[in-house]
Amino acid sequence: CQQGIDIPSVFLFDGYYTRYGLEDWAKERYQALGVNPSECLECGECEERCPYNLPIREMLKDAAERLG
């Protein structure tokens, strides 16, 4: 990500939040990342590179709403 967003970590923490109910833990680690997914420029580079064809930009928005 050209903005420095650690996409795998954002998704990891979002998973802990949604799957395991570790809401406080996930939020603390998310905030410690320093770069917020809301800073995404919507360039789409991450989606072009994703081997799983995930809608990463939309997923980042959802994670930011939960964890932010």
N, C-alpha and C positions, 0 to 999 in steps of 0.2 A: 504494500500500500504506500503510495507516494506521500500520504499524510502521516504515516508512521503508526497507523492503527494496527494493533496486534490482534488481527481478526481471529486466529485460533484461540487465543486466551479469552477474548470476549465471548465466543461461543462456548468455551469450556465453563466459564463462570455462569453464563446463562443456563447451561445444562444443570449445574449444581442447584441453581435457583429453582428451575422448573421441575426437575426430575426428583430431586432429593429434599426439597424444602429447606435448603440451607440459605435462606434469603439474606440474613445479616452477613454471613460469611462471604457469600458471593458478591454482595454490594461493596464490602470493604475491599476486596481484592480488585474488583472492577475499578473502583475509584483510585486505587493505587497505581493503575496502569499509566496514568498521567495524560494520555491522549484519549479523548472521548470520541466514540463513534459518531456523535452528532457533528463532528468536524469533517465528516465524509464529504467529498466534493462531487459524489455521484458520477465519477468518471467512468465507472464500469470495468476498469482494468482487472479488478479482483474477480469479477464474474467471467471475464474472458480467459483467465488463467485457471479457474476452478475446474479440476478434472471431474467433478460431480455435477456440474451445471446447476449449482445452487443459486437461488436468488439472494445473494449475499447482501446487497444494499438494503433490501427489505428486511432481511433477518437482523442486520445491524440496527435498523430503526426500532424493531421490536425489542431487541435486547436493551437498547438505550432507554426505552420507556420503562422497562421492568427494573433495570439496575441503576438507572440514573437517579 
